[in-house]
Structures are given as C-alpha cells and as structure tokens.
Amino acid sequence: MRTDHSKYYFKLIEKFKISGLTVKEFCLQNSLNNKTYYYWKKKYEKRIGNGFLPVVIDKPLSAKVNTITIQYPDGTHLLFEGNADSSVLKQLLPVFAK
C-alpha cells in the first residue's frame, strides 16, 4: 500500500512561507533536501493554484462600502476599512496578482 505524503509536505511548504528563512536555511533546519522541497512546492502550487480567485463585485463600482475583505485560500485576509471605494479595489488587485 502506498502512503500519501502530500499532507506532510504541504504543511512543510506552508511552514516555510511564514518562517522568514531562505529555502536553504529552512531545509537544513527541517532535515529536508532542497530538491525534495522544490518537488513538493511545485505539487503544492498545482494543487492550490496561484492563490487568486475571480472577483465578483455585486455593487456598482461607484458604490461606497464601509469594509472590503479579501480572503485567500491559505487563510490570509486583506481588510480595507472606512469609506473604501470599490474602484480603488479594482486598481489594487492587479498589483497583488504579480
């Protein structure tokens, strides 16, 4: 029977993202071969995509709202509070996509 290691390695990839370490440092600290890291990173990225989902704005672009929240699959939240204009959001999204 073949064991699915993806859960283990995907958690390591997520741990790396918040570690603040270089790949080399992270791999040394976690007894992980660099090639193994990159192999699983590629699989991880294929599984979750680039992290962006299509945006659907239900209100007209000129509508004023008090809060805009963007939630990414990894749990990251962007929160815009106050009199945020949805046209500002439309301008900012391409910046985050790069």
Secondary structure, DSSP 8 states (H G I E B T S, - for coil): -----HHHHHHHHHHHHHH---HHHHHHHTT--HHHHHHHHHHHHHHHTTS-------S-TT-EEEEEEEE-TTS-EEEEEEEEEHHHHHHHHHHHH-
